[in-house]
Amino acid sequence: MTRDEQLRQTAYEEMEKHKGVVEQDPYRLHYHLMPPVGLLNDPNGFIQFKGVYHLYYQWMPFKTGHGAKFWGHYSSRDLMNWTHEDIALTPAEWYEKNGCYSGSAIEHDGKIYAYYTGNVKDEERNRESYQCLALSEDSIHFDKKGPVVHLPEGFTAHFRDPKVWEQDGTYFMVVGAQTTELKGAVALLQSEDLLDWEYRGVLTGGGQGELANFGYMFECPDLFKLGDQDILIFSPQGIEASGMKYQNVYQAGYVAGQFDSATGTFKHGNFEELDRGFDFYAPQTTVDDKGRRILFAWMSVPDQNEQDHPTIEHKWLHTMTLPRELKFVNGKVRQVPLEELRDLRAGEAIEHKVILDKESRELNGVNGKAFEMEIRDLSFSEGWFDLSIGDGCRLIYSVGEKIVTLERKSYVNGVVEKRQCKVVNLDSLRVFVDTSSIEVFINEGEETFTSRFYPSPNNDTVLFRSSNQARFTIRKWDLDHVNLK
Protein backbone atom coordinates (compact mmCIF):
# COMPACT_ATOMS: atom_id res chain seq x y z
CA MET A 1 0.00 0.00 0.00
CA THR A 2 1.37 3.41 -0.95
CA ARG A 3 1.61 6.31 1.50
CA ASP A 4 -1.30 8.00 -0.28
CA GLU A 5 -3.45 4.88 0.02
CA GLN A 6 -2.57 4.52 3.73
CA LEU A 7 -3.54 8.12 4.47
CA ARG A 8 -6.82 7.80 2.62
CA GLN A 9 -7.75 4.56 4.33
CA THR A 10 -6.96 5.94 7.78
CA ALA A 11 -8.98 9.11 7.11
CA TYR A 12 -12.02 7.14 5.94
CA GLU A 13 -11.75 4.89 9.01
CA GLU A 14 -11.73 8.00 11.21
CA MET A 15 -14.89 9.27 9.48
CA GLU A 16 -16.69 6.00 10.07
CA LYS A 17 -15.46 5.62 13.64
CA HIS A 18 -16.79 9.00 14.80
CA LYS A 19 -19.82 9.42 12.54
CA GLY A 20 -22.34 8.77 15.31
CA VAL A 21 -20.67 11.16 17.77
CA VAL A 22 -20.45 13.93 15.17
CA GLU A 23 -24.09 13.61 14.12
CA GLN A 24 -25.35 13.75 17.73
CA ASP A 25 -23.97 17.27 18.26
CA PRO A 26 -26.86 19.75 18.83
CA TYR A 27 -24.64 22.45 17.32
CA ARG A 28 -24.23 20.58 14.04
CA LEU A 29 -25.40 22.95 11.28
CA HIS A 30 -28.33 22.41 8.91
CA TYR A 31 -27.32 24.20 5.71
CA HIS A 32 -23.59 24.91 5.89
CA LEU A 33 -20.61 22.86 4.72
CA MET A 34 -18.78 21.16 7.60
CA PRO A 35 -16.12 18.46 7.91
CA PRO A 36 -17.41 14.90 8.34
CA VAL A 37 -14.93 14.64 11.22
CA GLY A 38 -11.97 16.65 12.46
CA LEU A 39 -11.07 20.22 11.49
CA LEU A 40 -12.03 22.22 8.41
CA ASN A 41 -10.42 25.51 7.49
CA ASP A 42 -9.67 27.46 4.27
CA PRO A 43 -11.72 27.02 1.09
CA ASN A 44 -9.45 25.80 -1.71
CA GLY A 45 -9.64 25.30 -5.47
CA PHE A 46 -13.14 26.79 -5.77
CA ILE A 47 -14.17 26.30 -9.41
CA GLN A 48 -17.08 25.51 -11.69
CA PHE A 49 -15.87 22.68 -13.93
CA LYS A 50 -18.01 21.06 -16.63
CA GLY A 51 -21.13 22.58 -15.10
CA VAL A 52 -20.42 21.41 -11.54
CA TYR A 53 -19.20 23.54 -8.65
CA HIS A 54 -16.27 22.13 -6.71
CA LEU A 55 -15.18 23.40 -3.32
CA TYR A 56 -12.05 21.78 -1.98
CA TYR A 57 -11.06 22.59 1.58
CA GLN A 58 -8.28 22.30 4.13
CA TRP A 59 -9.01 19.26 6.23
CA MET A 60 -7.41 17.55 9.23
CA PRO A 61 -9.39 14.30 9.64
CA PHE A 62 -7.44 12.89 12.59
CA LYS A 63 -8.01 15.61 15.22
CA THR A 64 -9.68 18.96 15.80
CA GLY A 65 -6.31 20.75 15.73
CA HIS A 66 -4.14 21.84 12.83
CA GLY A 67 -1.47 19.65 11.24
CA ALA A 68 -0.58 17.94 7.97
CA LYS A 69 -3.65 18.99 5.99
CA PHE A 70 -5.53 17.10 3.28
CA TRP A 71 -7.71 18.61 0.58
CA GLY A 72 -11.29 17.50 1.24
CA HIS A 73 -13.82 17.94 -1.55
CA TYR A 74 -17.48 18.92 -1.89
CA SER A 75 -19.28 19.14 -5.24
CA SER A 76 -22.66 20.56 -6.25
CA ARG A 77 -24.70 21.36 -9.34
CA ASP A 78 -26.83 24.01 -7.64
CA LEU A 79 -24.74 25.34 -4.71
CA MET A 80 -27.41 24.01 -2.34
CA ASN A 81 -27.17 20.21 -2.45
CA TRP A 82 -23.66 18.87 -1.96
CA THR A 83 -21.82 15.58 -2.32
CA HIS A 84 -18.81 14.82 -0.15
CA GLU A 85 -16.41 13.37 -2.70
CA ASP A 86 -13.32 11.25 -2.27
CA ILE A 87 -10.27 12.96 -0.78
CA ALA A 88 -8.58 15.10 -3.44
CA LEU A 89 -5.03 15.43 -2.04
CA THR A 90 -3.13 13.75 0.78
CA PRO A 91 0.25 14.90 2.18
CA ALA A 92 1.98 11.79 0.85
CA GLU A 93 5.01 13.16 -1.03
CA TRP A 94 8.29 14.65 0.24
CA TYR A 95 7.39 18.17 -0.94
CA GLU A 96 4.10 18.23 1.04
CA LYS A 97 4.75 15.85 3.92
CA ASN A 98 3.62 18.39 6.53
CA GLY A 99 0.52 19.44 4.67
CA CYS A 100 -1.12 20.12 1.32
CA TYR A 101 -1.80 23.74 2.20
CA SER A 102 -4.21 26.15 0.55
CA GLY A 103 -4.41 26.97 -3.13
CA SER A 104 -6.65 27.44 -6.14
CA ALA A 105 -7.78 25.84 -9.39
CA ILE A 106 -8.10 26.88 -13.03
CA GLU A 107 -9.47 25.02 -16.04
CA HIS A 108 -7.20 24.48 -19.06
CA ASP A 109 -7.54 22.04 -21.97
CA GLY A 110 -10.41 20.25 -20.26
CA LYS A 111 -8.45 19.65 -17.07
CA ILE A 112 -8.35 21.15 -13.61
CA TYR A 113 -4.96 22.62 -12.79
CA ALA A 114 -4.86 22.75 -8.99
CA TYR A 115 -2.09 24.78 -7.37
CA TYR A 116 -1.34 24.42 -3.68
CA THR A 117 1.43 24.94 -1.16
CA GLY A 118 3.48 21.95 -0.14
CA ASN A 119 4.52 22.44 3.48
CA VAL A 120 7.69 20.77 4.76
CA LYS A 121 9.29 20.93 8.21
CA ASP A 122 12.50 19.27 9.39
CA GLU A 123 13.19 17.80 12.82
CA GLU A 124 14.03 21.27 14.19
CA ARG A 125 10.71 22.60 12.79
CA ASN A 126 12.48 24.64 10.12
CA ARG A 127 10.03 25.27 7.28
CA GLU A 128 10.25 24.89 3.52
CA SER A 129 7.43 25.76 1.13
CA TYR A 130 6.79 24.77 -2.48
CA GLN A 131 4.03 25.85 -4.83
CA CYS A 132 2.85 22.58 -6.35
CA LEU A 133 0.64 21.47 -9.25
CA ALA A 134 -1.82 18.59 -9.55
CA LEU A 135 -3.95 17.82 -12.63
CA SER A 136 -7.37 16.22 -12.87
CA GLU A 137 -9.61 15.31 -15.80
CA ASP A 138 -12.60 14.32 -13.63
CA SER A 139 -12.24 16.66 -10.60
CA ILE A 140 -11.87 13.60 -8.31
CA HIS A 141 -8.53 11.95 -9.11
CA PHE A 142 -5.40 14.12 -9.24
CA ASP A 143 -2.03 13.48 -10.86
CA LYS A 144 0.59 15.33 -8.85
CA LYS A 145 3.32 17.09 -10.83
CA GLY A 146 5.24 18.33 -7.80
CA PRO A 147 6.73 21.78 -7.22
CA VAL A 148 6.47 24.34 -10.03
CA VAL A 149 7.51 27.39 -7.98
CA HIS A 150 10.43 27.47 -5.55
CA LEU A 151 10.92 30.20 -3.00
CA PRO A 152 12.06 33.47 -4.62
CA GLU A 153 14.80 35.54 -3.00
CA GLY A 154 13.69 38.10 -0.46
CA PHE A 155 11.04 36.00 1.28
CA THR A 156 10.86 33.71 4.28
CA ALA A 157 9.38 30.22 3.89
CA HIS A 158 6.01 31.73 4.85
CA PHE A 159 5.15 31.85 1.16
CA ARG A 160 1.84 30.15 0.40
CA ASP A 161 -1.74 30.03 -0.92
CA PRO A 162 -1.27 30.46 -4.71
CA LYS A 163 -4.23 31.88 -6.66
CA VAL A 164 -4.01 31.54 -10.46
CA TRP A 165 -5.99 33.25 -13.23
CA GLU A 166 -5.72 34.09 -16.95
CA GLN A 167 -5.66 37.69 -18.16
CA ASP A 168 -4.70 39.31 -21.48
CA GLY A 169 -3.45 35.99 -22.85
CA THR A 170 -1.13 35.33 -19.92
CA TYR A 171 -1.43 33.38 -16.67
CA PHE A 172 -0.77 35.08 -13.36
CA MET A 173 -0.28 33.81 -9.83
CA VAL A 174 -0.46 35.74 -6.56
CA VAL A 175 1.04 34.20 -3.44
CA GLY A 176 0.70 35.27 0.19
CA ALA A 177 4.11 36.07 1.60
CA GLN A 178 6.40 37.43 4.26
CA THR A 179 9.58 39.28 3.28
CA THR A 180 12.91 38.62 4.97
CA GLU A 181 12.30 41.97 6.75
CA LEU A 182 9.14 40.31 8.21
CA LYS A 183 6.72 42.47 6.24
CA GLY A 184 3.45 41.11 4.86
CA ALA A 185 3.35 41.04 1.06
CA VAL A 186 1.64 39.63 -2.02
CA ALA A 187 4.06 38.20 -4.60
CA LEU A 188 3.24 38.15 -8.33
CA LEU A 189 4.33 35.46 -10.79
CA GLN A 190 3.62 34.97 -14.49
CA SER A 191 3.51 32.02 -16.91
CA GLU A 192 2.75 31.34 -20.56
CA ASP A 193 1.93 27.64 -20.09
CA LEU A 194 0.87 27.14 -16.42
CA LEU A 195 4.05 25.12 -15.84
CA ASP A 196 7.04 27.48 -15.94
CA TRP A 197 6.57 30.46 -13.65
CA GLU A 198 8.58 33.68 -13.53
CA TYR A 199 8.67 35.84 -10.40
CA ARG A 200 7.63 39.42 -11.29
CA GLY A 201 7.97 41.14 -7.92
CA VAL A 202 5.96 42.33 -4.93
CA LEU A 203 2.45 43.36 -5.98
CA THR A 204 1.65 45.14 -2.70
CA GLY A 205 3.04 45.39 0.81
CA GLY A 206 6.57 44.32 1.56
CA GLY A 207 7.68 47.62 3.05
CA GLN A 208 6.54 49.82 0.16
CA GLY A 209 3.44 51.74 -0.93
CA GLU A 210 0.04 51.94 0.77
CA LEU A 211 0.56 48.70 2.70
CA ALA A 212 4.25 49.15 3.48
CA ASN A 213 3.99 48.21 7.14
CA PHE A 214 0.64 46.47 7.21
CA GLY A 215 1.38 43.45 9.38
CA TYR A 216 3.95 40.67 9.17
CA MET A 217 2.19 38.19 6.82
CA PHE A 218 -0.43 38.25 4.06
CA GLU A 219 -2.37 35.02 3.48
CA CYS A 220 -4.82 33.79 0.83
CA PRO A 221 -4.60 36.50 -1.87
CA ASP A 222 -7.19 36.58 -4.68
CA LEU A 223 -7.08 39.17 -7.49
CA PHE A 224 -10.03 39.62 -9.86
CA LYS A 225 -12.05 42.23 -11.71
CA LEU A 226 -15.37 43.41 -10.28
CA GLY A 227 -17.14 46.05 -12.33
CA ASP A 228 -14.47 48.51 -13.46
CA GLN A 229 -12.18 47.77 -10.51
CA ASP A 230 -9.54 45.18 -9.80
CA ILE A 231 -10.08 43.77 -6.32
CA LEU A 232 -7.33 42.14 -4.27
CA ILE A 233 -8.69 40.12 -1.36
CA PHE A 234 -6.19 38.93 1.24
CA SER A 235 -5.89 38.11 4.95
CA PRO A 236 -3.23 40.15 6.77
CA GLN A 237 -1.75 39.10 10.08
CA GLY A 238 -0.23 41.42 12.67
CA ILE A 239 -2.57 44.43 12.44
CA GLU A 240 -3.21 46.39 15.62
CA ALA A 241 -6.83 47.03 16.60
CA SER A 242 -7.99 50.57 15.89
CA GLY A 243 -11.35 51.72 17.23
CA MET A 244 -14.00 49.41 15.78
CA LYS A 245 -11.54 48.10 13.15
CA TYR A 246 -9.30 45.03 13.22
CA GLN A 247 -10.81 43.53 16.37
CA ASN A 248 -10.09 39.89 15.48
CA VAL A 249 -6.70 38.24 15.93
CA TYR A 250 -6.27 38.36 12.11
CA GLN A 251 -8.29 40.13 9.43
CA ALA A 252 -9.76 39.47 5.99
CA GLY A 253 -10.41 42.29 3.54
CA TYR A 254 -9.57 43.90 0.22
CA VAL A 255 -8.08 46.83 -1.66
CA ALA A 256 -9.57 48.17 -4.90
CA GLY A 257 -7.68 49.72 -7.80
CA GLN A 258 -6.18 48.99 -11.21
CA PHE A 259 -3.88 46.07 -12.03
CA ASP A 260 -1.60 46.60 -15.05
CA SER A 261 -0.87 43.16 -16.46
CA ALA A 262 1.88 44.51 -18.75
CA THR A 263 3.96 46.04 -15.96
CA GLY A 264 2.80 43.78 -13.13
CA THR A 265 1.87 46.76 -10.98
CA PHE A 266 -1.24 47.46 -8.93
CA LYS A 267 -2.35 50.94 -7.87
CA HIS A 268 -4.96 50.71 -5.16
CA GLY A 269 -6.66 52.44 -2.26
CA ASN A 270 -6.96 51.68 1.44
CA PHE A 271 -7.62 48.28 3.00
CA GLU A 272 -11.26 47.57 3.87
CA GLU A 273 -12.45 44.69 6.04
CA LEU A 274 -14.89 42.38 4.30
CA ASP A 275 -16.77 41.34 7.42
CA ARG A 276 -17.35 42.88 10.86
CA GLY A 277 -18.08 39.71 12.81
CA PHE A 278 -16.01 37.35 14.94
CA ASP A 279 -15.49 34.56 12.39
CA PHE A 280 -14.49 35.28 8.80
CA TYR A 281 -11.13 34.44 7.20
CA ALA A 282 -9.32 33.17 4.09
CA PRO A 283 -12.09 33.98 1.56
CA GLN A 284 -11.76 32.63 -1.97
CA THR A 285 -13.77 33.44 -5.08
CA THR A 286 -14.57 32.03 -8.49
CA VAL A 287 -16.63 33.22 -11.44
CA ASP A 288 -19.40 30.94 -12.71
CA ASP A 289 -21.13 30.51 -16.06
CA LYS A 290 -23.67 33.17 -15.08
CA GLY A 291 -20.87 35.70 -14.74
CA ARG A 292 -21.22 35.94 -10.96
CA ARG A 293 -18.22 36.40 -8.70
CA ILE A 294 -18.99 33.98 -5.84
CA LEU A 295 -17.21 33.87 -2.48
CA PHE A 296 -16.83 31.26 0.24
CA ALA A 297 -14.91 31.97 3.45
CA TRP A 298 -13.86 30.00 6.48
CA MET A 299 -16.16 30.78 9.43
CA SER A 300 -13.38 31.11 11.98
CA VAL A 301 -10.05 32.88 12.51
CA PRO A 302 -6.69 31.17 13.18
CA ASP A 303 -5.27 31.31 16.70
CA GLN A 304 -8.54 32.70 18.08
CA ASN A 305 -9.53 30.26 20.85
CA GLU A 306 -10.21 27.52 18.31
CA GLN A 307 -9.78 24.73 20.82
CA ASP A 308 -12.52 26.12 23.08
CA HIS A 309 -15.41 25.52 20.67
CA PRO A 310 -17.89 23.06 22.25
CA THR A 311 -18.16 21.04 19.02
CA ILE A 312 -14.76 19.54 19.81
CA GLU A 313 -16.50 17.20 22.26
CA HIS A 314 -18.22 15.77 19.20
CA LYS A 315 -15.01 15.34 17.18
CA TRP A 316 -15.48 18.14 14.64
CA LEU A 317 -14.62 21.84 14.28
CA HIS A 318 -15.52 24.76 11.99
CA THR A 319 -17.67 25.43 8.95
CA MET A 320 -17.76 27.42 5.73
CA THR A 321 -19.82 30.59 5.35
CA LEU A 322 -22.80 30.68 3.06
CA PRO A 323 -21.84 31.37 -0.54
CA ARG A 324 -22.17 35.07 -1.41
CA GLU A 325 -22.19 37.01 -4.66
CA LEU A 326 -19.84 40.00 -4.77
CA LYS A 327 -20.81 43.33 -6.29
CA PHE A 328 -19.01 46.65 -6.47
CA VAL A 329 -21.40 49.45 -5.50
CA ASN A 330 -20.54 53.09 -4.75
CA GLY A 331 -16.86 52.38 -4.35
CA LYS A 332 -17.30 49.39 -2.07
CA VAL A 333 -17.45 45.61 -2.34
CA ARG A 334 -20.83 44.27 -1.25
CA GLN A 335 -21.68 40.68 -0.36
CA VAL A 336 -25.19 39.40 -0.97
CA PRO A 337 -26.56 35.90 -0.32
CA LEU A 338 -26.85 33.82 -3.48
CA GLU A 339 -30.31 33.72 -5.05
CA GLU A 340 -30.18 29.91 -4.80
CA LEU A 341 -30.51 30.18 -1.03
CA ARG A 342 -34.19 30.95 -1.52
CA ASP A 343 -34.60 27.28 -2.44
CA LEU A 344 -33.87 26.38 1.19
CA ARG A 345 -37.05 28.09 2.36
CA ALA A 346 -39.58 25.63 3.79
CA GLY A 347 -43.16 26.72 3.22
CA GLU A 348 -44.65 30.19 3.18
CA ALA A 349 -43.13 33.18 4.92
CA ILE A 350 -44.39 34.33 8.30
CA GLU A 351 -45.03 38.06 7.97
CA HIS A 352 -45.57 40.83 10.51
CA LYS A 353 -45.87 44.60 10.48
CA VAL A 354 -44.52 45.68 13.85
CA ILE A 355 -44.59 48.75 16.04
CA LEU A 356 -42.49 48.45 19.19
CA ASP A 357 -42.88 51.19 21.78
CA LYS A 358 -40.43 50.92 24.68
CA GLU A 359 -41.07 47.20 24.98
CA SER A 360 -39.80 43.66 24.46
CA ARG A 361 -41.79 41.28 22.30
CA GLU A 362 -41.68 37.87 20.70
CA LEU A 363 -43.42 37.62 17.33
CA ASN A 364 -45.67 34.68 16.55
CA GLY A 365 -43.76 32.10 14.48
CA VAL A 366 -40.50 34.06 14.49
CA ASN A 367 -38.19 31.64 16.27
CA GLY A 368 -36.28 28.44 15.59
CA LYS A 369 -32.84 26.96 15.11
CA ALA A 370 -32.39 27.31 11.34
CA PHE A 371 -34.13 30.21 9.66
CA GLU A 372 -33.86 33.32 7.51
CA MET A 373 -35.26 36.72 8.50
CA GLU A 374 -35.75 39.74 6.27
CA ILE A 375 -36.44 43.03 8.09
CA ARG A 376 -37.34 46.09 6.01
CA ASP A 377 -39.09 49.48 6.19
CA LEU A 378 -37.17 50.27 9.34
CA SER A 379 -37.81 53.56 11.12
CA PHE A 380 -36.78 54.58 14.61
CA SER A 381 -37.17 57.27 17.21
CA GLU A 382 -34.06 57.99 19.25
CA GLY A 383 -32.49 55.32 21.41
CA TRP A 384 -31.79 51.75 20.33
CA PHE A 385 -33.38 48.71 18.72
CA ASP A 386 -32.19 45.15 19.12
CA LEU A 387 -33.00 41.52 18.50
CA SER A 388 -31.75 38.57 20.53
CA ILE A 389 -31.23 35.06 19.11
CA GLY A 390 -31.79 32.54 21.88
CA ASP A 391 -29.44 33.32 24.76
CA GLY A 392 -26.41 33.31 22.50
CA CYS A 393 -26.19 36.58 20.56
CA ARG A 394 -27.77 40.00 20.13
CA LEU A 395 -27.83 42.51 17.27
CA ILE A 396 -28.19 46.15 18.34
CA TYR A 397 -28.63 49.39 16.40
CA SER A 398 -27.84 52.59 18.27
CA VAL A 399 -29.90 55.22 16.47
CA GLY A 400 -28.06 58.34 17.61
CA GLU A 401 -24.55 56.91 17.22
CA LYS A 402 -25.50 55.06 14.01
CA ILE A 403 -23.59 51.99 15.16
CA VAL A 404 -24.51 48.34 14.66
CA THR A 405 -23.22 45.99 17.35
CA LEU A 406 -23.14 42.20 17.35
CA GLU A 407 -22.82 40.77 20.85
CA ARG A 408 -22.32 37.13 21.74
CA LYS A 409 -21.74 35.13 24.86
CA SER A 410 -18.15 33.96 24.64
CA TYR A 411 -17.72 30.20 24.33
CA VAL A 412 -14.40 30.60 26.18
CA ASN A 413 -15.57 32.19 29.46
CA GLY A 414 -19.22 33.19 29.06
CA VAL A 415 -18.43 36.92 29.07
CA VAL A 416 -20.34 39.05 26.55
CA GLU A 417 -18.07 40.27 23.73
CA LYS A 418 -18.86 42.54 20.79
CA ARG A 419 -17.99 43.61 17.24
CA GLN A 420 -19.21 46.88 15.72
CA CYS A 421 -19.37 49.07 12.64
CA LYS A 422 -20.85 52.40 11.60
CA VAL A 423 -24.03 52.33 9.49
CA VAL A 424 -25.39 55.77 8.61
CA ASN A 425 -28.90 54.57 7.75
CA LEU A 426 -30.19 51.13 8.71
CA ASP A 427 -32.59 50.36 5.87
CA SER A 428 -32.70 46.56 5.85
CA LEU A 429 -31.42 43.45 7.59
CA ARG A 430 -31.20 39.93 6.21
CA VAL A 431 -30.25 37.40 8.87
CA PHE A 432 -29.39 33.71 8.49
CA VAL A 433 -29.30 31.64 11.69
CA ASP A 434 -28.15 28.01 11.66
CA THR A 435 -28.06 26.41 15.16
CA SER A 436 -24.60 27.81 16.02
CA SER A 437 -23.92 30.41 13.34
CA ILE A 438 -25.28 33.79 12.34
CA GLU A 439 -24.71 35.76 9.12
CA VAL A 440 -26.09 39.29 8.96
CA PHE A 441 -26.36 41.28 5.73
CA ILE A 442 -27.01 44.98 6.31
CA ASN A 443 -28.46 47.26 3.60
CA GLU A 444 -28.14 44.71 0.76
CA GLY A 445 -24.62 43.71 1.77
CA GLU A 446 -23.19 47.13 2.55
CA GLU A 447 -21.86 45.52 5.75
CA THR A 448 -21.87 41.94 7.02
CA PHE A 449 -21.37 40.22 10.36
CA THR A 450 -20.42 36.52 10.37
CA SER A 451 -20.04 34.59 13.61
CA ARG A 452 -20.34 31.32 15.44
CA PHE A 453 -22.30 31.38 18.70
CA TYR A 454 -23.56 28.69 21.05
CA PRO A 455 -26.99 29.26 22.61
CA SER A 456 -28.55 26.81 25.03
CA PRO A 457 -29.71 23.93 22.81
CA ASN A 458 -33.32 24.20 24.01
CA ASN A 459 -33.57 27.98 23.55
CA ASP A 460 -34.91 28.99 20.13
CA THR A 461 -36.59 32.28 20.98
CA VAL A 462 -36.12 35.51 19.04
CA LEU A 463 -36.82 38.63 21.08
CA PHE A 464 -37.29 42.16 19.69
CA ARG A 465 -36.80 45.22 21.89
CA SER A 466 -36.70 49.00 21.57
CA SER A 467 -35.90 51.82 23.98
CA ASN A 468 -38.26 54.13 22.12
CA GLN A 469 -40.50 53.59 19.11
CA ALA A 470 -39.40 51.29 16.27
CA ARG A 471 -41.37 50.29 13.18
CA PHE A 472 -40.52 47.56 10.67
CA THR A 473 -41.88 44.77 8.54
CA ILE A 474 -40.51 41.27 8.87
CA ARG A 475 -40.64 38.06 6.88
CA LYS A 476 -39.26 34.83 8.30
CA TRP A 477 -38.73 31.40 6.74
CA ASP A 478 -37.66 28.13 8.30
CA LEU A 479 -34.79 26.69 6.28
CA ASP A 480 -34.42 23.06 5.28
CA HIS A 481 -31.38 20.89 5.78
CA VAL A 482 -29.19 20.86 2.69
CA ASN A 483 -28.72 17.49 1.14
CA LEU A 484 -25.19 16.38 2.11
CA LYS A 485 -24.43 13.04 0.53
Secondary structure, DSSP 8 states (H G I E B T S, - for coil): --HHHHHHHHHHHHHHHHHHHHHT-TT--SSS---SSEEEEEEEEEEEETTEEEEEEEEETT-SS--S-EEEEEEESSSSSBEE----B-S-SGGGTT-EEEEEEEEETTEEEEEEEEEEE-TT--EEEEEEEEEESSSSS-EEEEEEE---TTEEEEEEEEEEEEETTEEEEEEEEEETT--EEEEEEEESSSSS-EEEEEEEETTBGGGTTS-SEEEEEEEEEETTEEEEEEEEES---BTTBS-SSB--EEEEEEEETTTTEEEE---EES--SS--EEEEEEE-TT--EEEEEESS-TTSSGGG-GGGGGTEE--B---EEEEEETTEEEEEE-GGGGGGEEEEEEEEEEEEES-EEEEEEEE-SEEEEEEEEEEE-SSEEEEEETTTEEEEEETTTTEEEEEEE-TTTS-EEEEEEE-S----EEEEEESSEEEEEETTTTEEEEEE----TT--EEEEEESSEEEEEEEEEEE----B-
